[in-house]
């Protein structure tokens, strides 16, 4: 399999993941590493025009509701002090 064929195979795998889950693959997977490498190549201008177009289209398929991080919980102390000082949300 050539490098170009390998690129398209990984692209299709990531595309399937994004279509199913709404976000890029999670950390510590081969697909996640591929996405990070493609971002690096994009920034360095090392992608062909076709690959750049496909990768940017792929990133637009993502759901922007998924941030990949933990949601912050409001501390009860913060709520208490906010109420005490009139900083109600």
N, C-alpha and C positions, 0 to 999 in steps of 0.2 A: 504494500500500500504506500503510495507516495505521500509526501508531506501535505500536499493539497487535499488529497483524498482523506487523510487523517483529520485535517482541519474541518472539513465538511461533516465528517462523522461525529466529531466532538460538538460541532455547532448544532447538529440535529438532536443530539442527546440533551444538550443544554436547553434547546428550544422546547423539547418535549417536557422537560422538568419545569420550565417557566409556564408553559401552557397548563400543566397539571397543578402546580403549587402556587403560581403567581409571583414567584421570586427566584433569584439565582440560587444555585445549590449552597447548602450550608458549609460552614468551615470544615477543614480537614478532609476534603474529598478530592478525588482527581478532577472532577468537573469544576469544583470551586477553584482549584489551582489553575485550570485552563482559563477560566474567566478572568482571574487576576492577571495572568500572563497576557491575555488579549488586551486588557485595559492598559497595561504597560506598553505593549506594542503600538496601541492606538496613540498614546501620548507621545511616543518617540517617532511617530510617523512611519512605522515599519510595516503597515498593513497595505495590501493591495486595495484599490478603490472598491472592488466588489466585496472583499472581506469587511472593510470598514462600513460600507452601507448595510450589509447583513447584520453585523454586530450591533450597530446603532439601532436598527429596527428591532433586534432582539431585546435590547435594553428598554425600548418603549413598550414592549408587551407586558413588562412587569407591573404588578399592582403596587401602587405607591403607598398603600395602607400598611404594608409589611415593612417595618424598619429594621428588623433583625436584632433589635436590642430588647432589653427588659423594659417594661413599663414602670415608671416611677410611681411609688405609692406615696400618698401624702402622709406625712408623719402626723401622729395625733398631737405631738407637741407643737408642730407648725400650725395646725388647725386651732389649737387652744390659744396660742399667742396671737394668731390672726384675729380671732374673735375678741380677745381681750383688748387688742389695740385698734379694733375697727377695720381690719383689712379683710373683710369677708369676701369670698370669691363668689 
